[in-house]
């Protein structure tokens, strides 16, 4: 099988994607598959590295310089030389954030009739948008903390009114989040009015829509979910990081970061979290994989935090480790399972009456 590994991308999570790609490429079985790494630069220029040799690639060679000046001509070459190859194929879009995790690349792959690992166009777009996630999870009856949505236009037209509304909702202390970014980029923890105003200004540098959430006192618990029509949830896990705000630096550069899997929580809470994870997964029409994050509050209640449709696969990422601790699935075996789910979904689409596939 030909496997196209797409990585890099134009989002602020470019570096995270490189780390994920380096780990995935090392784990892929090049004796079993023909692997084609395809790099997308910060400017959106596509570059194929060609068929990966059996000995693999070093991380230093993952960011080649393209001879193309723009995305259109570079993508045209990749379409002509790689995606047009005859044979069974599947894509691994290891692109975090906008222009990769939001349904855009998934739409391109749908047009090319290439099966791909992970969520489809609709679920990818919905899960990346924290506002939409909140709305659909609420309709599914999943508990969440109090929150408000603020857009750039609203902020520019009525800053005082927005601040008054947020304070009346009791959202301090709380978090200001860009609606469509991950890895805690652009997020601020705010304890007072001045910090809230500054946090909104910072987040608007990254997104035109923000989610402001009331802080939940407690612990953040994560669950890995995998599957299509019958998704399964892993044992819950927890990062032990010792910081009040688990920001980008704490996630990716903290040498003291430790995983606790399974998380040391009461059995009833673990059961509720796993069941709620599957409910959220289904409510957002997910398929393939997702990581669902919750807060286990000091009040003993479970609150949904967010759904990550393309969780990190680096050496310190929670998702693959949770599956290994749950049922012994190794990193390499996990990738093969996800490829199987991609092919299964493609077969299901092709079986529909009127399908053009």
N, C-alpha and C positions, 0 to 999 in steps of 0.2 A: 504494500500500500504506500502511496505517496502522501506524506504529511507536510503541510505547509505551516510553519511556525511564524506567526505574525507578531512582531514586538516593536517596542519603542513608542512611537505615536506622538501626537501634538499636545497632549494634556500635561499639566504640571507633574503627573505621576510617571513621567518618562523614565526616570531612573529606577523606579520600582519595577517597571516593566522589564528593564534590562536585567535586573536581578532575578526576576521570575524566569525569563527566557534562558539565562545561563544555567539555571538549575534544571529546567525541563529538558533542554538540549542534551545535557550530560546524562539524563536518565533515560532518554528515548533509545529504544533498541534499533540501532542502525543495521543489524544483521537481519532484522525482520522487516523494517520499513526503509523507504527512501525518504530522507528528511531534507526539506528545503527551507532553510531559515530566510525570512524576508523582513528586512529592517525598514521601518518608517521613521524618518528623521523628525526633528521638532518642527521643521518647515513643511512636513507632509510629503516629502519625497520618498518614493519607494525604491528599495534596492534589494535584489535577490543575491544571496551569497552562493547560489548554485547548490548542487547536491552535496550534502554534508559528508565528508569522508568518515570512514569507520572510526577513526581515532577521535573524531569530534572536533569542536572548535574551542578556542580559549576565549574567555570573557573579553580580552583585549581586542579581539577581532570582530566583535559584534556590532560595531558602529562604523561601517565603511562609508566612504565619501562617494556620492553618486556623480556620474557625469551629466545627469539631467538637471535642468534648472527649475523645473516645476513638477507639481504632483501629477498633472495630466499625462505628460510624456513619459514619466517614470512608471506610472501605473500601466500605461499602454504596453511598455516593454515587458513588465511582469506578466500581464495578461497573455501576451503573445508567446513568451518563452517558458513560463512555468505553469500557469493555470490552464493552459490549453493542452497540456500533456495528456495522452490517452492512458486510461487505466483507473483503477479505484483510488480515490483520494479523499482526504479529509483535512480540514483546517483547524489549527489551534490558535484562536485570536487571544494572545496574551497581552492585550492592550487595556490598561486601566484608565478609567475616566472618560472624558469627552472624546469623540471621534474614535471610538474603539470599543468601549464598554456600554455605549448608549444606544446601540442598535444600528449605527451607521455602517460599520464594516459588516455587520451581520446581514444588512440589506444587500450589500454588494455580493456577498457570498450566496445569498438566496437567488439573485439574478443570474449568477454563474452556475447555479445548481450544484454547488459544492457543499457537502455536509460539513458541519463545524461543531466543535465542542462548545458547550455552554448554552446560554439562554438565547431564545429567538429574538426577533426584532422588537416585538411588543414588550416582552418581559424585561429585556435589557434596558429599553428606554424608561420603563416605569420604575425599576429598582434603582436606577441611578439618580432619579429625582426624589429627594427625601420628602417633598411635599406630596407627590402622588403616592408614595409608599405609605405615608401617614393616613391619607384619605382612604385608600383601599383596605389597609389593616383595620382602620376604624369600622368600616362597613362589615368586615369579617368578625367584629367583636373582640379584637385583640387589644388588650390594655396598653395604653401609651401615656406618657407624661403630657402635661399641658403644653401647648405650643401655639405659635402664631406665625403667619407667613407675611413677609415684607418684601415688596419689590422696589427696585431702584426708582421707578416713577413715583410710587407712593412716598418714599423717603424724601425725594427732592421737592415734592409738592406740599408735604405736611409733616415735617420732622417732629414738631412739637406734639402734634396729635398722635403720631406713631409712638413716641416715647411715653405719652400718657396712657395709651392703650396697653402697652406692654407692662407698665408698672401696675395697672389695675388688674391685669391677669395674674399678677404675682409671679412673674417669670424670673425674678432675681432671688438668689443666685441662679444663673442659667448659662446656656451655651448659644452662641450665634454661629450658624453654619451656612456656608454656601450650599445651595440646594443640590448641586450636581457635581460635587467634588468628593473625593475619598482621601484616605490616608491622613485625615485630620488637617489637610491643607486649608488655610484660611479660617480655621475655627478658633474662637476665643471663649474662654471661660470668664464670665462677668459677675462680679459681686455687687456692684453699685451702678448708679445711673451713668457716671462718667465712663466707666469701663464698658457699659452696654453701648453707649454712643460710639465709642472708639471701635468696639468690636463690629458694629454694623458697618462703619466706614471701611474697616479692613476687609470684611467679607465681600463688600460690594466691589472691591478690586478684582475679585475672582468670579463673581456671578451676579446676574441681574435679579436673581430671586434668592431670598434667604429664609431659613427656618430658625426661629428662636424658640428654644425649649427650656422648660423649667428643669433645674438639676434634680436628679434622683439620687438621694443619699443611699449608697449601697455598693454593690460590686457588679462589674460587667462580665457577663457570662456569654460564651460563644458556642454555637452548634454548627457542625457541618452537615449539610443536606445534599443528597445525591439521588438522581433518578429522574424518570420521566413521569409516567402515569402512576407509578407506585413509589413515591420518594421515601427514602429512609433517612433517619436522623442519627448522628453519631452521639457518643457520650459528650456531655457538655465539658467545655474547657475554660480555663481562666488564665490570663497573663498576670503574673506577680511582678509588679513594676515599681511600687513604692512611691508613686507620684500622684498628685491630686488630679492633674489633667494629662491623660495619655495622648500626648501630641505626636507629631511626625518624628521628632528626635527620639522620643521614648520608644516608639515602635520599631525604628530602624537603626538606631545608633546607641542604644543603651546596653552596655556589656553585662549588666546585672539582670537583664530581662529573663524571666523564667516562666515556663509553662506548668500549669497544674491540671493534669488530665488523668482521670476525671476531676472536675472541680469539686472541692470539698463543700458541698451543699446538701441539705436534707434530701432524701430519696424522693419525697413528694414534689419538691421544687424541681429536681432534675427531670422527673416525669412530665411535669407541666411545661417546662421549657422545651423539651423534645417534641411534645405534642403541638405546642404553639408554633414551633419552628416549621413544622410541616404545614400547619394551617396558613401561616404567612407565605410560605413557598407556593402553595396552591393558589392563594388569593392574588398573588402577583403573577400567576401563570408561568412560573419558573419551570425550567427543564434542564437536565444535565447536572448542574451544580449551583450551589449558593452557600454562603455563610450567613447565618442569621444571628444577630447580636441582641442580647437582652440585658436589662438591669435586674438584679436580685436585690430589691430594696430593703433597707433596714426595717421597713414596715412589714416585711414578709411577703410582699406582693411582687409579681413578675411584670415587667414593663418591656415592650418591644423598643429597641433602640433603632436598628436599621437592618437592611438586607444588602449584602454585597454579592452581586451576581458574578463577579470575577474576583474571588479572594486571592490574595497573594500565594504564590507557590515557592517562595524563597526557602532557604534552609531554616529560617526562624519563623516561618508562617504556621499559623495554628491549624489551618484546614487539613493539610495532608497528615499532620501528626495526630489529629483527633481520630482520623480513620484508622491509622495504625494501632492506636491504643484501644480502639473500639473492637475491631475484628481482625487485626493483624495485617490489613492491606498495606503493602509496601508502597513507596512513592511511585516506582515504575509500574506496579500493578494498578495503581489508582489511575494513572494516565491512560492505561489500556482500557479500563472500565469506562472512563469518560469518552474515549473514542467509540466504544461500543454503543454508548447511549446516543451519541451523535448519529451513528449509522442507523440505529433503531428508529430514531425520530424521522430520518430521511425516508426510510422504508414505509413508515406510517403515512407520511405525506404522499408518497407515490401511490399508495393503495387507495386513496380517495377518488371517488368518481369525479371525472372532469379534471383531474390533475394533469398539468402540462409537463410534469417531470418524467 
